[in-house]
Amino acid sequence: MSAGEHGPVAVEECPLVFDCQGSELLGMVHRPARHAGRGMLCVVAGGPQYRGGVARGQVDMARTLSAQGVPVMRFDYRGIGDSEGSFRGYPHVEPDLRAAIAAFQRAVPGLDEIVLWGGCDAASAIMINAWKFPQVVGMAVGNPWVHSEELGDQAAVAHYRRRLLDKAFWLKVARLQYDPREALGTLARNLRSRVARKLGGGAQAGGPAAAAQDDPSLSPLLRMRLGLERFKGDVLLIISGRSLQSKEFDELLAVDAPWQRAVQAPRSLQRRDLPEADHSFSSVATRDMLAPAVLEWLRAIPHATR
């Protein structure tokens, strides 16, 4: 039985500073009094976010899991929050992740397995990089960022199709309360894309065949797919029902054969749908479902190195 299964354990919250290629990064470790050798590194999305997460979601996740005996670390990338340096974007955070993993293991004696958690472009960064770290046995990713104009249009078209069956939509049309110009523009772009794919021989989104190593010159979307193909651990995919980006991800899986193969590559892939959740899992009700789902999955992963 894992640490914490008999009830909450005492947790020490410890700030730490560590080096990443000459820049000082700041993190916070939630260290329970006892643990089973596996912890979680929270990866924050880029832009205006920092190690607290949207609506302090990373803090809530860390405190919930650590109280159940799972060590957790949150940290700021270079150039975000309280860390030094310049943020180069989620496709370029491998050094930050590598430094954070090492700092986490130094801060928590006996920690030999790590799972990575993040949403949006943090999920994308995890999918690009998780396979590179032997300590990482699992990734929990929410609403991975795969946006392109074409995928956005495909997701929107699917949305418009559903609305055609909605009585309220037709009442708006009848009352002249709906402007169809945006929808018509989306449908026109989607039609042009379909024609272009057919004329181009039906090439799948995703690009060239897998290279032996990660190539930063490739598109982030292709690097995500190749990273998922190379990852042989366990994956938890959490999808929000009220996120256009999650619909784009589902559209990608529906139309792209290489991605369909990629999701079969890990040792296991579980999917958890949260129909009422928004893109960043910002509501209290969503977070009350999210952390237990992650904890249940994390405890079920077989220990690989013990």
C-alpha positions as CSV (number, residue, x, y, z in Angstrom):
1,M,0.0,0.0,0.0
2,S,1.4,3.4,-1.0
3,A,2.3,6.2,1.4
4,G,-0.8,8.3,2.1
5,E,-3.4,5.6,1.5
6,H,-4.1,5.4,5.2
7,G,-4.9,9.2,5.2
8,P,-3.1,12.5,4.9
9,V,0.6,12.7,5.8
10,A,2.6,15.6,7.0
11,V,4.0,17.7,4.2
12,E,6.9,20.2,4.2
13,E,6.8,22.9,1.5
14,C,10.3,23.9,0.6
15,P,11.4,26.6,-1.9
16,L,14.5,25.9,-3.8
17,V,16.8,27.7,-6.3
18,F,18.6,25.7,-9.0
19,D,20.7,26.4,-12.1
20,C,19.8,26.1,-15.7
21,Q,22.5,27.0,-18.1
22,G,23.7,29.9,-16.0
23,S,20.2,31.2,-14.9
24,E,18.7,30.7,-11.5
25,L,15.3,29.0,-11.5
26,L,12.9,29.0,-8.6
27,G,10.8,26.1,-7.6
28,M,8.7,24.8,-4.7
29,V,8.9,21.2,-3.5
30,H,6.0,19.7,-1.6
31,R,7.8,16.9,0.4
32,P,5.7,14.4,2.3
33,A,7.1,12.8,5.4
34,R,6.9,9.4,3.6
35,H,6.6,8.4,0.0
36,A,6.8,5.4,-2.3
37,G,9.7,6.6,-4.6
38,R,7.5,8.3,-7.2
39,G,6.8,12.0,-7.6
40,M,5.2,14.5,-9.9
41,L,6.8,17.5,-11.6
42,C,4.2,20.1,-12.5
43,V,5.1,21.9,-15.8
44,V,3.4,25.3,-16.2
45,A,2.0,26.6,-19.4
46,G,3.8,29.5,-21.0
47,G,2.7,33.1,-21.5
48,P,1.5,34.9,-18.4
49,Q,1.3,31.8,-16.2
50,Y,3.9,30.8,-13.5
51,R,4.4,28.0,-11.1
52,G,1.0,28.7,-9.3
53,G,-1.0,27.9,-12.4
54,V,-4.3,29.3,-13.5
55,A,-6.5,30.0,-10.5
56,R,-3.7,28.4,-8.4
57,G,-4.4,25.1,-10.0
58,Q,-0.8,23.8,-9.7
59,V,-0.8,24.7,-6.0
60,D,-4.1,22.8,-5.4
61,M,-2.7,19.8,-7.4
62,A,0.5,19.7,-5.4
63,R,-1.1,20.0,-2.0
64,T,-3.7,17.3,-2.8
65,L,-1.2,14.8,-4.1
66,S,1.6,15.5,-1.5
67,A,-1.0,15.1,1.3
68,Q,-1.5,11.5,-0.1
69,G,2.3,10.8,0.0
70,V,3.3,11.9,-3.5
71,P,6.2,14.4,-3.6
72,V,5.5,17.2,-6.0
73,M,7.6,20.0,-7.4
74,R,6.4,23.2,-9.2
75,F,8.8,25.6,-10.9
76,D,9.2,28.6,-13.2
77,Y,10.8,28.2,-16.6
78,R,13.6,30.6,-17.4
79,G,12.1,34.1,-18.0
80,I,8.8,33.3,-16.3
81,G,7.7,34.1,-12.8
82,D,10.6,34.5,-10.4
83,S,13.2,32.7,-12.6
84,E,16.1,34.4,-14.4
85,G,16.8,34.2,-18.1
86,S,14.6,34.5,-21.2
87,F,11.6,32.3,-22.1
88,R,12.0,30.9,-25.6
89,G,8.6,29.2,-25.8
90,Y,7.4,25.7,-25.0
91,P,9.3,24.0,-28.0
92,H,12.6,24.9,-26.3
93,V,12.3,24.0,-22.6
94,E,14.2,20.7,-22.6
95,P,17.1,22.3,-20.6
96,D,14.6,23.7,-18.0
97,L,12.9,20.3,-17.6
98,R,16.3,18.5,-17.3
99,A,17.5,20.9,-14.6
100,A,14.1,20.7,-12.7
101,I,14.1,16.9,-12.7
102,A,17.7,16.9,-11.3
103,A,16.8,19.5,-8.6
104,F,13.6,17.5,-7.7
105,Q,15.6,14.3,-7.1
106,R,18.2,16.2,-5.1
107,A,15.5,17.7,-2.9
108,V,13.6,14.4,-2.3
109,P,15.9,11.5,-1.2
110,G,14.7,8.2,-2.6
111,L,12.8,9.7,-5.5
112,D,13.6,7.5,-8.5
113,E,10.5,7.8,-10.7
114,I,8.8,10.9,-11.9
115,V,5.6,11.7,-13.8
116,L,5.1,15.0,-15.6
117,W,1.9,16.9,-15.4
118,G,0.8,19.9,-17.5
119,G,-1.9,21.4,-19.7
120,C,-2.1,23.3,-22.9
121,D,1.4,24.1,-24.3
122,A,2.9,22.5,-21.1
123,A,1.3,19.3,-22.3
124,S,2.9,19.9,-25.7
125,A,6.3,20.4,-24.1
126,I,5.9,17.2,-22.1
127,M,5.0,15.2,-25.2
128,I,8.0,16.5,-27.0
129,N,10.5,15.8,-24.2
130,A,9.3,13.1,-21.8
131,W,11.0,10.2,-23.7
132,K,14.4,11.8,-23.2
133,F,14.5,11.3,-19.4
134,P,14.9,7.8,-18.0
135,Q,13.4,8.9,-14.7
136,V,10.1,9.8,-16.3
137,V,7.7,6.8,-16.2
138,G,4.5,8.6,-17.0
139,M,2.9,11.8,-18.4
140,A,-0.4,13.3,-17.5
141,V,-1.4,15.8,-20.1
142,G,-4.4,18.0,-20.4
143,N,-5.8,19.5,-23.6
144,P,-2.5,19.4,-25.6
145,W,-1.9,22.5,-27.7
146,V,-1.9,21.4,-31.4
147,H,-3.4,24.6,-32.9
148,S,-3.2,25.3,-36.6
149,E,-5.7,27.2,-38.8
150,E,-6.6,24.0,-40.6
151,L,-7.3,22.1,-37.4
152,G,-9.2,25.0,-35.9
153,D,-11.4,25.2,-39.0
154,Q,-12.0,21.4,-38.9
155,A,-13.1,21.6,-35.2
156,A,-15.3,24.6,-36.0
157,V,-17.0,22.8,-38.9
158,A,-17.8,19.9,-36.6
159,H,-19.3,22.4,-34.1
160,Y,-21.4,24.0,-36.8
161,R,-22.7,20.5,-37.9
162,R,-23.9,19.9,-34.4
163,R,-25.6,23.3,-34.2
164,L,-27.6,22.4,-37.3
165,L,-29.5,20.0,-35.1
166,D,-30.1,22.6,-32.4
167,K,-33.6,24.2,-32.4
168,A,-32.3,27.3,-30.6
169,F,-29.8,27.9,-33.4
170,W,-32.6,27.9,-36.0
171,L,-34.6,30.3,-33.9
172,K,-31.7,32.7,-33.9
173,V,-31.5,32.4,-37.7
174,A,-35.2,33.1,-38.0
175,R,-34.9,36.2,-35.8
176,L,-31.9,37.4,-37.7
177,Q,-29.8,37.1,-34.5
178,Y,-27.1,35.1,-36.1
179,D,-24.4,36.5,-38.5
180,P,-23.4,33.6,-40.8
181,R,-20.3,35.3,-42.3
182,E,-17.8,33.8,-39.9
183,A,-19.2,30.3,-40.4
184,L,-19.2,30.7,-44.2
185,G,-15.6,31.8,-44.1
186,T,-14.6,28.8,-42.0
187,L,-16.5,26.4,-44.3
188,A,-14.8,27.9,-47.3
189,R,-11.3,27.6,-45.8
190,N,-12.0,24.0,-44.8
191,L,-13.2,23.1,-48.3
192,R,-10.0,24.6,-49.8
193,S,-7.9,22.6,-47.4
194,R,-9.7,19.4,-48.3
195,V,-9.2,20.1,-52.0
196,A,-5.6,20.9,-51.5
197,R,-5.0,17.6,-49.6
198,K,-6.6,15.6,-52.3
199,L,-4.6,17.3,-55.1
200,G,-1.5,16.8,-53.0
201,G,-2.0,13.1,-52.9
202,G,-3.8,12.9,-49.5
203,A,-0.6,13.7,-47.4
204,Q,-1.3,13.4,-43.7
205,A,-0.6,16.3,-41.3
206,G,2.5,15.5,-39.4
207,G,5.4,15.7,-41.9
208,P,8.3,13.4,-42.6
209,A,9.1,10.1,-41.1
210,A,10.6,9.9,-37.6
211,A,14.2,10.8,-37.2
212,A,16.6,9.1,-34.8
213,Q,16.7,12.2,-32.5
214,D,14.6,15.2,-31.6
215,D,15.1,17.9,-34.2
216,P,14.2,21.4,-33.0
217,S,13.9,22.6,-36.6
218,L,10.8,20.4,-37.1
219,S,7.4,21.8,-36.4
220,P,6.3,21.5,-32.7
221,L,3.3,19.4,-33.8
222,L,5.6,16.9,-35.5
223,R,8.0,16.8,-32.5
224,M,5.0,16.1,-30.2
225,R,3.9,13.2,-32.3
226,L,7.4,11.8,-32.6
227,G,8.0,12.2,-28.9
228,L,4.8,10.3,-28.1
229,E,5.9,7.5,-30.4
230,R,9.2,7.2,-28.5
231,F,7.7,7.3,-25.1
232,K,7.3,3.8,-23.6
233,G,5.8,4.7,-20.3
234,D,2.2,5.4,-19.2
235,V,0.0,8.3,-20.4
236,L,-3.1,9.9,-18.9
237,L,-4.9,12.1,-21.4
238,I,-7.4,14.5,-19.8
239,I,-9.7,16.3,-22.2
240,S,-12.0,19.2,-21.4
241,G,-15.5,19.4,-22.9
242,R,-15.5,23.2,-23.1
243,S,-12.2,23.7,-24.8
244,L,-11.9,24.5,-28.5
245,Q,-8.3,23.4,-28.3
246,S,-9.3,19.9,-27.0
247,K,-11.7,19.7,-30.0
248,E,-8.7,20.5,-32.3
249,F,-6.8,17.6,-30.6
250,D,-9.7,15.2,-31.2
251,E,-9.9,16.4,-34.8
252,L,-6.2,15.7,-35.3
253,L,-6.7,12.1,-33.9
254,A,-9.7,11.6,-36.2
255,V,-8.0,12.6,-39.4
256,D,-4.3,11.9,-39.0
257,A,-3.1,8.2,-39.3
258,P,0.4,8.8,-37.9
259,W,-1.1,10.3,-34.8
260,Q,-3.5,7.4,-34.5
261,R,-0.5,5.1,-34.5
262,A,1.4,7.4,-32.0
263,V,-1.3,7.1,-29.3
264,Q,-0.8,3.3,-29.4
265,A,3.0,3.5,-28.8
266,P,3.1,4.1,-25.0
267,R,2.8,1.2,-22.6
268,S,-0.6,2.4,-21.7
269,L,-2.8,5.4,-22.6
270,Q,-5.9,6.2,-20.5
271,R,-8.3,9.0,-21.4
272,R,-10.4,10.9,-18.9
273,D,-13.1,13.3,-20.3
274,L,-14.3,16.2,-18.1
275,P,-17.4,17.5,-20.0
276,E,-17.9,20.6,-17.9
277,A,-14.2,21.6,-17.7
278,D,-12.8,24.6,-19.5
279,H,-9.4,24.6,-21.2
280,S,-7.4,25.5,-18.1
281,F,-9.4,23.4,-15.6
282,S,-10.0,26.7,-13.7
283,S,-13.2,26.0,-11.7
284,V,-13.2,24.5,-8.2
285,A,-15.5,21.7,-9.3
286,T,-13.2,20.7,-12.1
287,R,-10.1,20.7,-9.9
288,D,-12.0,18.6,-7.3
289,M,-12.3,15.9,-10.0
290,L,-8.9,16.5,-11.7
291,A,-6.5,15.8,-8.8
292,P,-8.2,12.6,-7.7
293,A,-8.2,11.3,-11.3
294,V,-4.4,12.0,-11.6
295,L,-3.7,10.5,-8.2
296,E,-5.6,7.3,-9.0
297,W,-3.8,6.9,-12.3
298,L,-0.4,7.7,-10.8
299,R,-0.8,5.0,-8.1
300,A,-1.8,2.4,-10.7
301,I,1.4,2.7,-12.8
302,P,3.6,-0.3,-12.1
303,H,7.0,0.6,-10.6
304,A,9.6,0.2,-13.3
305,T,12.8,0.6,-11.4
306,R,12.1,-0.8,-7.9
